[in-house]
Amino acid sequence: MSATHGTHAHASRINALRMKHADLDRKISVLSALPATSAMELRSMKRERLFLKEEIEGIR
């Protein structure tokens, strides 16, 4: 694998993680406003969002 390919793959991975993080952030915002959403479900989503953020930071 060339250095350029590695850099591109690296950037693609970060972008994919950022998109998943943003999508999860939107879902959390919407579900937080709904009274039927369980606290456990929100906590699980927030934990996943945090893991994504930590993974993004670890790659950078």
N, C-alpha and C positions, 0 to 999 in steps of 0.2 A: 504494500500500500504506500502510495506516495504521501509526502507531507501535505500537499494540497488536498488530496482526497481525505486524509485524516482530519484536517481542519474543517473541511466541508461537512463531513459526517458529524463532527463535534458540534458545529453550529446547527445542523439539522436536528440533532438530539435535543439541544437546548431549546430550540424553537418549538419542537413537539411537546416538551415538558411545560413550557410557558403557556402553550395553547390549552393543555389539559388543566393547568392551574387556573387560568382565566375562566374556563368553562365551569370548573368546580366552584370558583368564586361567585359566578353568576347564579348557579344553582343554589348555593348556600343563601345568597341574598333573597332569592325568590321564596325558597322554602322557609326561611326565617320569618317571613311575613304571614305564613299560613298557620293558623292555630292547630291544624291537624298533624303538623310535623312533629315527630317525637324528638325529644332532647337527645336521645341516644343516636338517632339517625344523623342529626346535625353534628354531634360530637365526632362521629365516625367520619363524616365528610370533611370536617375541619382538620382532623388528624391526617387524613389522606392529603389534603391541601398543604399542610405543613411538611409532610414527607416530600412532596413534589418540590416545594420551595428549597428544602435542604438539599435535595438531589441537584437542583439547578445551581445552587451556590457551590456545591462540591465539585461540579464539573468546570465552573468558570475559573 
